[in-house]
């Protein structure tokens, strides 16, 4: 019986290998800059445990969080998530072209992968402090803005609603690009089937959404509303680099989530007290009167000068 099972297992593995080789050959027919390097990386996935470990960690999901963590509360304080939620649609069902190619759920998938990769590198369940480090690190903005070069930049221009309004309009350049994206992911499906045996499951669907969204970022950063093949290649380069990176090194002080203070107009002296989860960067920097808003941790100096300041009509 064991011998029979072993023969069946061997036959199944050989079938998966042949499927992978076939899908890979089909992909090679596209002459896109950087594609050969990615094919080399995909082949190396089978020689490394990284992809297998990612899959296992992803399927743990709720179990990667330590008991008692306030994950939802911490995520809700992200200013970038707030901006994306306000500007991307969040349909109950996804059916492009009747719905946007990229929506809020697909944007949010990035954080599913970031938490999973953080857990992989940390080697233990995530606690509140870990989540605060992750969500205050600015890594999400680095990935969106620089993609596969996220490790090379330190200062990132502030992402605004304009970026997400453009992302909402993203679509395919043509049918060839859509086919290329589909065939590329079929190669990943074949690789996964050979490495850890999955087929159509949540990991495959979520991974595809993440890669599509990364492709959209590439197009928007280049000032386009159409995804081309180079955008797809850049998305995969970003994905492979991300899963190889120890992202626990990206840290900011968790106290950023508890930032308290005031924005004061240098012209009319009107002030606004920041609410929990808000950052000075969430505001335009200009008062309605035309003055500039400046951040102060306290405004005793202002209140002692005469209490609340009235704004002239």
C-alpha positions in Angstrom: 0.0 0.0 0.0 2.8 2.4 0.9 4.6 1.7 -2.3 1.3 2.4 -4.3 0.9 5.7 -2.4 4.5 6.7 -3.1 4.0 6.0 -6.8 0.9 8.1 -6.9 2.7 10.9 -5.0 5.6 10.7 -7.5 3.3 10.8 -10.5 1.4 13.8 -9.0 4.7 15.7 -8.4 5.9 15.0 -11.9 2.6 16.3 -13.3 2.9 19.5 -11.3 6.5 19.9 -12.5 5.5 19.5 -16.1 2.7 22.0 -15.7 5.1 24.5 -14.2 7.6 24.0 -17.1 4.8 24.4 -19.6 3.5 27.6 -18.0 7.0 29.0 -17.7 7.7 28.4 -21.4 4.5 30.2 -22.3 5.6 33.2 -20.2 9.0 33.3 -21.8 7.5 34.2 -25.2 6.9 37.7 -23.9 9.9 40.0 -24.4 9.6 42.4 -21.5 12.6 44.0 -19.8 13.4 42.4 -16.5 11.3 39.2 -17.2 14.3 36.9 -17.4 15.5 37.9 -14.0 12.0 37.2 -12.6 11.9 33.8 -14.2 15.2 33.0 -12.5 13.7 34.1 -9.2 10.6 32.0 -9.6 12.8 28.9 -10.3 14.7 29.7 -7.1 11.5 29.7 -5.1 11.6 25.9 -5.3 15.1 25.9 -3.8 14.2 28.1 -0.8 11.7 27.8 2.0 10.7 31.5 1.9 7.6 31.0 -0.3 6.5 27.9 1.6 6.9 29.7 4.9 4.9 32.6 3.5 2.1 30.4 2.5 2.1 28.6 5.9 2.2 31.9 7.8 -0.6 33.4 5.6 -2.9 30.6 6.4 -2.4 31.0 10.1 -3.9 34.5 9.9 -5.6 35.2 13.2 -3.1 33.0 15.0 -0.2 35.3 14.1 -1.6 37.8 16.6 -0.9 37.4 20.4 -4.0 37.2 22.6 -5.4 40.5 23.6 -3.9 42.6 20.8 -5.9 45.6 19.6 -5.1 45.1 15.9 -8.2 46.6 14.5 -7.8 49.7 16.6 -4.2 50.1 15.6 -5.0 49.6 11.9 -7.8 52.1 12.1 -5.4 54.8 13.2 -3.3 54.6 10.0 -3.7 57.9 8.1 -2.9 56.2 4.8 -5.7 53.7 5.3 -8.1 56.5 6.1 -7.2 58.3 2.9 -7.5 55.1 0.8 -10.8 54.2 2.4 -12.2 57.7 1.6 -11.2 57.6 -2.0 -11.4 54.0 -3.2 -14.7 52.2 -3.7 -15.4 49.1 -1.6 -18.0 47.1 -3.6 -19.6 44.0 -2.1 -18.9 42.1 -5.3 -15.9 42.4 -7.7 -16.6 42.2 -11.4 -14.4 44.3 -13.6 -15.2 46.3 -15.8 -18.6 46.8 -14.0 -16.5 47.6 -10.9 -13.2 49.4 -10.6 -10.1 47.3 -11.4 -8.6 48.2 -8.0 -10.7 48.8 -4.9 -10.2 49.4 -1.2 -10.2 45.7 -0.3 -7.4 45.1 -2.8 -5.4 48.1 -1.3 -5.9 46.7 2.2 -4.4 43.3 1.1 -1.0 44.9 1.4 -1.3 45.0 5.2 -2.3 41.3 5.3 1.0 40.5 3.6 3.0 43.0 5.7 1.7 41.5 8.9 2.4 38.0 7.6 6.0 38.8 6.6 6.6 40.7 9.8 5.5 37.6 11.7 7.8 35.4 9.6 10.8 37.5 10.4 9.9 38.0 14.1 9.5 34.3 14.8 6.7 34.8 17.3 3.1 36.2 17.5 2.7 39.9 16.9 1.9 42.1 19.9 0.5 45.6 20.0 3.9 47.2 20.1 4.9 45.2 17.0 1.8 46.3 15.1 2.4 49.9 16.1 6.0 49.7 14.9 4.8 48.2 11.6 1.9 50.7 11.0 4.0 53.7 12.0 7.1 52.7 10.1 6.1 54.3 6.8 7.0 51.1 4.9 3.5 51.1 3.3 4.2 54.5 1.7 7.7 53.4 0.7 6.3 50.4 -1.2 3.6 52.4 -2.9 5.9 55.2 -4.0 9.2 53.3 -4.7 8.0 49.7 -5.3 11.0 47.4 -5.8 13.3 50.2 -4.6 11.5 50.7 -1.2 14.7 49.9 0.6 16.7 52.7 -1.1 14.6 55.7 -0.1 14.3 57.5 3.2 12.0 60.4 2.5 8.7 59.7 0.7 6.4 62.5 -0.7 3.2 62.5 1.3 0.5 60.4 -0.5 -2.7 62.3 -0.8 -6.2 61.7 -2.1 -5.1 62.6 -5.6 -3.0 59.4 -5.8 -6.0 57.2 -4.8 -8.4 59.0 -7.1 -6.0 58.2 -10.0 -5.7 54.6 -8.7 -9.4 54.2 -8.8 -9.4 55.0 -12.6 -6.7 52.4 -13.4 -7.4 49.8 -16.1 -5.5 47.5 -18.4 -3.6 49.0 -21.4 -4.9 46.2 -23.6 -5.9 42.6 -23.8 -2.3 41.5 -24.2 -1.3 43.1 -20.9 -4.2 41.4 -19.2 -3.2 38.1 -20.7 0.4 38.6 -19.6 -0.7 39.3 -16.0 -2.9 36.2 -16.0 -0.2 33.9 -17.5 2.4 35.3 -15.0 0.2 34.3 -12.1 -0.5 30.9 -13.6 3.2 30.3 -13.3 3.0 31.2 -9.6 0.1 28.9 -9.2 2.1 26.1 -10.8 5.1 26.9 -8.6 2.9 26.8 -5.5 1.4 23.5 -6.5 4.8 22.0 -6.8 6.2 23.6 -3.6 3.3 23.2 -1.2 0.4 21.7 -3.1 -2.1 24.5 -3.1 -4.7 25.1 -5.9 -7.5 27.6 -5.8 -7.5 28.9 -2.2 -7.4 32.2 -0.3 -3.7 32.6 -0.6 -3.8 32.5 -4.4 -6.7 34.9 -4.7 -5.2 37.4 -2.2 -1.7 37.2 -3.8 -3.2 38.0 -7.2 -5.0 41.0 -5.7 -1.8 42.3 -4.2 0.2 41.9 -7.4 -2.5 43.7 -9.4 -2.6 46.6 -6.9 1.2 46.8 -7.0 1.0 47.0 -10.8 -1.5 49.9 -10.4 0.9 51.8 -8.1 3.6 51.5 -10.8 1.3 53.0 -13.4 0.1 55.9 -11.2 3.6 56.7 -10.2 4.4 57.1 -13.8 1.4 59.4 -14.4 -0.6 56.8 -16.3 -4.1 55.3 -15.9 -3.3 52.1 -17.8 -1.3 49.1 -16.6 1.3 47.8 -19.0 3.6 44.8 -19.0 6.5 46.7 -17.4 4.2 47.6 -14.5 3.4 43.9 -14.0 7.2 43.0 -14.0 7.8 45.8 -11.4 5.0 44.4 -9.2 6.6 41.0 -9.1 10.1 42.4 -8.5 8.6 44.3 -5.5 6.8 41.2 -4.2 9.9 39.0 -4.4 12.0 41.6 -2.7 9.4 42.1 0.0 9.2 38.5 1.0 13.0 38.3 1.2 13.3 41.3 3.4 13.4 41.5 7.2 10.8 44.2 7.5 11.1 44.3 11.3 14.0 46.7 10.8 11.5 49.4 9.6 10.5 51.1 12.8 9.1 54.3 14.1 8.2 55.2 17.6 4.9 53.6 18.6 4.1 56.8 20.5 3.2 58.3 17.1 -0.2 56.6 17.5 -0.7 58.5 20.8 0.5 61.8 19.4 -1.2 64.7 21.1 -0.9 68.4 20.3 -2.4 71.3 18.5 -2.3 73.0 15.1 -2.1 76.8 15.4 -2.5 79.3 12.7 0.3 81.8 12.6 -2.0 84.5 11.4 -5.3 84.4 13.2 -4.1 82.2 16.2 -7.1 79.8 15.8 -6.1 76.3 16.9 -7.3 72.7 16.5 -6.6 69.9 18.9 -5.5 66.7 17.2 -7.8 63.7 17.8 -6.6 60.2 18.6 -4.9 58.7 15.5 -4.6 62.0 13.7 -1.3 63.4 12.5 -0.3 67.0 11.5 0.5 65.5 8.1 -3.2 64.7 7.7 -4.0 68.4 7.2 -3.2 70.8 4.4 -0.9 73.1 6.4 -3.0 76.2 5.6 -5.8 77.9 7.6 -9.0 79.2 6.0 -7.7 82.7 6.6 -4.6 82.0 4.5 -2.2 81.6 7.4 0.1 78.6 7.9 -0.7 75.9 10.5 2.1 75.0 12.8 2.2 72.0 15.2 2.8 72.5 19.0 2.7 69.8 21.7 1.1 72.3 24.0 -0.3 75.8 23.7 0.0 77.1 27.2 1.7 80.2 25.8 -1.4 80.9 23.8 -4.0 80.2 26.4 -2.2 82.1 29.0 -2.2 85.1 26.7 -6.0 85.3 26.9 -7.7 82.0 26.7 -9.5 80.8 23.5 -8.8 83.1 20.6 -11.7 84.2 18.5 -11.5 84.2 14.7 -12.4 87.4 13.0 -15.3 87.2 10.6 
